Amino acid sequence: MFAAERRQLILEMVRANGAVSLRELARVVQTSEVTVRRDVRALEAEGLLDRRHGGAVLPGGFTRESGFPQKSHLSTAEKTAIADLAAGLVGEGEAIVVGAGTTTQELARRLARVPGLTVVTNSLLVAQALAHANRVEVVMTGGTLRGSNYALVGSGAEQSLQGLRVSRAFLSGSGLTAERGLSTSNMLSASVDRALVQAAAEVVVLADHTKLGSDTMFQTVPTELITRLVTDEPPVHDERAATELQALADQGVEIAVAGPEVESAAGEAMATGRQTRQDMPLPGQRRTQGGHGGPGGLGPQLRSASALSEGPVGRVADMRRR
C-alpha cells in the first residue's frame, strides 16, 4: 500500500471513529506503528487530525463521542484484557453497578459465572450479556433510551438509583486525566454515571491506554473518587500515557495493568468456573473514613465482605513506588 493510500485510510478511520489508537491503525493498514506514527505526523501537519497519546483524533481539542458500532471495533484486544482482569475483582454474592460502554459490556460477559451476583445497570448491552446467566440477578434502571450507546439516561434513570448501595461501581468513559478524572462527551450520560458513583462504596474505572490524557466535555468521576483504574500496557513510546498513569497514582489511584498473561489466566478460570481475583492494596490511606466508606460498606482497605483473595492475575503496580 502506498503512503497516500495509507494516509487516506487512516484519515477515514479517524473521521468515522473520532479517535483511533496507533495499534489499531497499524493493524488495519498492515504496517508498523513506526510507519503509522510518521503518517499521523504528516496528516497533523496538514491540519487533518491531531496526535493524542498513542493515537489520532479529530482536530479541534475535545474529542467527540463515537457510536457503539464504531467503538465496538476499537482496541478490542485491550478491552478484552482489561475485562478479564476487572472480572477478578468481583466475588460471589456481591452487588455491583455497571455503567454503559463497550469495555463494561466485555466485563459483563465474564460475570455470568459468578454465583449470587446482583448487577444493577443502565446499559441494555450489559443486561443482554447477562440475560441467560441463571445465577446472576440483573436489575435495570428506568430512563430514556439513548440509541447511540444503548443506555438508559435522564431523570428516570437517576431517580431509580436513589437509595441504592452496592460494593463497587465499574465505569468507563471517553477520557481520563489526573486533573479532571473520568469524563464523557454527553451530558445525560455523565449525569447517570454520577448517580452510579453515588451508589457505590468503591469506584473502578475501566479505560484502555488511548483514553489516558484525553479530556472531554463533562466530568463524571473526579480523580479523588476513583479507587482503582484497570487499564492495558501503554506502548513503550507513549510517554504521555505513562506520565498520566504516574500522576493518577500520585493522587492515590491504584493502577492495575492488564497484559497477555491476564487473558490466558482468566480464560482458564472462566472455563473451570473459578474466579481469579487479585488482592490489590491501595497506595495510601485516603477515603478510609466517610466518603465512599459508609456503614456496612468497605473497611479501611476498601475491601468488601468477599475480600479479594490471593492468586495474581496480571501485573498490578503501585506507580508511586517506581
C-alpha positions in Angstrom: 0.0 0.0 0.0 1.4 3.4 -1.0 1.8 6.2 1.6 -1.0 8.3 0.1 -3.4 5.3 0.2 -2.4 4.5 3.8 -2.9 8.1 4.9 -6.3 8.3 3.2 -7.4 5.1 5.0 -6.1 6.5 8.4 -8.0 9.7 7.9 -11.2 7.9 7.0 -10.9 5.7 10.2 -10.3 8.8 12.4 -13.2 10.6 10.8 -15.5 7.6 11.3 -14.5 6.8 14.9 -13.4 10.1 16.4 -10.3 8.6 17.9 -8.2 5.5 16.9 -5.1 4.0 18.6 -1.8 3.6 16.7 -2.1 -0.1 17.3 -5.4 -0.3 15.6 -4.3 1.9 12.7 -1.2 -0.3 12.2 -3.3 -3.5 12.2 -5.8 -2.1 9.7 -3.3 -0.7 7.2 -1.0 -3.7 7.8 2.2 -1.8 8.6 4.3 -1.0 11.7 3.4 1.5 14.4 6.5 3.5 13.4 5.2 3.9 9.9 1.8 4.8 11.1 3.2 7.4 13.5 5.0 9.0 10.6 1.8 9.1 8.6 -0.1 10.6 11.5 2.5 13.3 11.9 2.2 14.2 8.2 -1.6 14.4 8.4 -1.4 16.5 11.6 1.0 18.9 9.7 -1.8 19.3 7.1 -4.3 20.1 9.9 -6.4 17.0 9.1 -6.1 15.3 12.5 -4.4 15.7 15.9 -2.0 13.3 17.5 -3.1 12.2 21.0 -1.4 9.8 23.5 -0.7 6.8 21.3 -3.3 7.5 18.7 -5.0 10.0 16.4 -8.2 12.1 17.0 -10.3 14.6 15.1 -8.8 18.1 15.1 -10.2 20.7 17.5 -9.4 19.9 21.1 -12.1 17.9 22.9 -12.8 14.5 21.2 -16.3 13.7 20.1 -18.1 10.5 21.2 -18.2 7.7 18.8 -21.3 5.5 18.5 -21.5 1.8 19.5 -20.8 0.4 16.1 -17.5 2.3 15.8 -16.5 1.8 19.5 -17.0 -2.0 19.3 -14.2 -2.3 16.8 -11.7 -0.1 18.6 -8.9 -1.6 20.8 -10.7 -4.9 21.1 -7.6 -6.8 22.4 -7.0 -4.2 25.1 -10.7 -4.2 26.2 -10.6 -8.0 26.4 -7.6 -8.0 28.7 -9.0 -5.2 30.8 -12.3 -7.0 31.2 -10.5 -10.2 32.2 -8.6 -8.5 34.9 -11.5 -6.5 36.2 -13.7 -9.6 36.4 -11.3 -10.9 39.1 -12.4 -8.1 41.4 -16.0 -9.4 41.6 -16.8 -12.0 44.2 -19.6 -14.4 44.9 -22.8 -12.9 46.3 -21.8 -9.3 45.6 -24.0 -6.5 44.4 -22.4 -4.1 41.9 -23.3 -1.4 39.4 -22.0 -1.5 35.8 -22.2 1.5 33.6 -22.6 1.7 29.8 -19.8 1.1 27.3 -18.1 -1.5 25.2 -15.5 -2.3 27.8 -18.1 -2.8 30.5 -20.0 -5.0 28.1 -16.9 -7.2 27.8 -16.8 -7.3 31.6 -20.4 -8.3 31.8 -19.8 -11.3 29.6 -17.2 -12.5 32.1 -19.5 -12.1 35.1 -22.1 -14.7 34.0 -20.5 -17.5 36.1 -20.3 -15.6 39.4 -22.9 -17.2 41.7 -25.3 -15.0 43.6 -24.2 -11.8 41.8 -26.5 -8.8 41.5 -25.8 -6.4 38.7 -27.5 -3.0 38.5 -27.1 -1.3 35.2 -28.5 1.3 32.8 -26.9 -0.5 29.8 -29.0 -2.7 27.5 -25.8 -4.3 26.3 -24.7 -5.2 29.8 -28.1 -6.6 30.5 -28.1 -8.6 27.3 -24.7 -10.1 28.1 -26.1 -11.4 31.4 -29.6 -12.3 30.2 -29.0 -16.0 30.2 -26.9 -16.1 33.4 -29.1 -18.2 35.7 -27.0 -17.4 38.8 -26.9 -13.6 38.2 -29.7 -11.2 39.0 -29.9 -8.2 36.7 -31.6 -5.0 37.7 -32.3 -2.4 35.1 -32.7 1.3 35.8 -35.6 3.3 34.3 -35.0 6.1 31.9 -35.0 7.2 28.3 -33.1 5.1 25.8 -30.0 6.7 24.2 -29.7 4.9 20.9 -26.0 5.7 20.2 -24.8 3.5 23.1 -27.9 1.6 24.1 -28.0 3.2 27.5 -30.9 4.4 29.7 -30.4 8.1 30.7 -32.4 11.0 32.1 -34.2 11.7 35.4 -35.9 8.3 35.3 -32.5 6.5 35.4 -31.1 8.8 38.1 -34.2 8.5 40.4 -34.2 4.7 40.2 -30.6 4.8 41.7 -31.6 6.8 44.7 -31.2 4.9 48.0 -29.2 2.2 46.3 -26.0 0.9 48.0 -23.6 -1.6 46.4 -20.0 -2.6 47.0 -18.5 -1.2 43.8 -19.2 0.6 40.5 -17.5 -0.3 37.2 -17.4 2.6 34.8 -15.8 3.6 31.5 -15.8 6.9 29.7 -14.4 8.9 26.8 -11.3 10.2 28.5 -9.3 10.1 31.8 -6.9 12.6 33.2 -5.3 13.1 36.6 -6.6 16.7 36.7 -10.3 16.1 36.0 -10.8 12.3 36.4 -13.2 10.4 34.1 -15.1 12.3 31.5 -17.6 11.8 28.7 -18.9 13.8 25.7 -22.6 13.5 26.6 -24.3 15.4 29.4 -27.1 12.9 30.0 -24.6 10.0 30.2 -22.5 12.0 32.6 -25.4 12.6 35.0 -26.3 8.9 35.2 -22.7 7.9 35.7 -22.5 10.3 38.7 -25.6 8.7 40.2 -24.0 5.3 39.7 -20.9 6.5 41.6 -23.0 7.8 44.5 -24.5 4.3 44.9 -21.1 2.6 45.3 -18.6 2.2 48.1 -15.8 1.8 45.6 -15.3 3.1 42.0 -13.3 1.1 39.4 -12.6 2.8 36.1 -12.0 0.6 33.0 -10.0 2.6 30.4 -7.6 1.5 27.7 -4.4 3.5 27.2 -5.9 5.6 24.4 -8.2 7.2 26.9 -5.3 8.3 29.2 -4.7 12.0 28.9 -7.8 12.6 26.8 -10.3 15.1 28.2 -13.9 15.5 27.1 -16.7 17.9 28.0 -18.5 16.5 31.0 -16.8 15.2 34.2 -18.3 12.0 35.5 -15.9 10.9 38.3 -13.4 13.3 39.9 -10.0 11.7 40.5 -10.3 11.7 44.2 -13.3 9.4 44.0 -11.6 6.8 41.7 -10.4 3.8 43.8 -8.9 1.7 41.0 -8.0 2.1 37.4 -7.8 -1.1 35.3 -6.0 -0.4 32.0 -3.7 -2.0 29.5 0.0 -1.6 29.0 0.8 1.6 27.1 3.2 1.3 24.1 6.8 1.9 25.1 7.0 5.1 23.1 3.8 6.5 24.7 5.4 8.7 27.4 2.4 10.9 27.9 0.2 7.9 28.8 2.9 6.7 31.3 3.1 10.2 32.7 -0.7 10.3 33.2 -0.6 6.9 35.0 2.1 8.2 37.3 0.0 11.3 38.0 -3.1 9.3 38.8 -1.1 7.0 41.1 0.4 10.1 42.9 -3.2 11.1 43.7 -3.9 7.7 45.3 -5.5 5.8 42.4 -4.4 2.2 42.3 -3.3 1.2 38.9 -3.9 -2.4 37.6 -2.3 -3.1 34.3 -3.6 -6.0 32.2 -1.4 -7.9 29.8 -1.5 -11.0 27.7 -0.9 -13.2 30.7 -4.2 -11.9 32.1 -6.2 -13.3 29.2 -4.8 -16.8 29.5 -5.2 -17.0 33.3 -8.7 -15.5 33.2 -9.7 -17.7 30.3 -8.7 -20.8 32.2 -10.6 -19.6 35.3 -13.8 -18.9 33.3 -13.5 -22.4 31.7 -13.4 -24.0 35.1 -15.9 -21.7 36.8 -13.2 -20.5 39.2 -13.0 -16.7 39.9 -9.5 -15.3 39.6 -9.1 -12.3 41.9 -6.2 -10.0 42.7 -5.5 -8.6 46.1 -4.6 -5.0 45.3 -3.7 -2.9 48.5 -4.3 0.8 48.0 -1.4 3.1 47.9 -2.1 5.3 51.0 -5.0 5.5 53.3 -7.3 8.0 51.7 -11.1 7.6 51.7 -10.9 5.3 54.7 -13.3 7.4 56.7 -16.5 8.9 55.4 -16.8 9.4 51.7 -17.4 6.1 50.0 -16.8 4.0 53.1 -20.1 4.1 54.8 -21.9 1.8 57.2 -21.9 -1.8 56.1 -19.6 -0.9 53.2 -15.9 -1.3 52.9 -13.3 -1.3 55.7 -10.0 0.7 55.9 -8.6 -1.1 52.9 -11.7 -0.5 50.9 -12.5 -4.2 50.7 -15.9 -5.8 50.6 -17.1 -8.7 52.7 -15.9 -11.0 50.0 -12.3 -9.8 50.4 -10.0 -10.2 47.4 -8.1 -13.4 47.6 -4.6 -14.4 46.5 -3.8 -15.6 43.1 -2.2 -12.9 41.0 -3.8 -12.1 37.6 -1.8 -9.6 35.5 0.7 -7.1 36.8 -0.6 -4.7 39.5 1.7 -1.7 40.1 1.7 1.0 42.7 3.1 3.5 40.3 4.3 5.7 43.1 6.9 3.1 44.2 8.7 3.0 40.8 
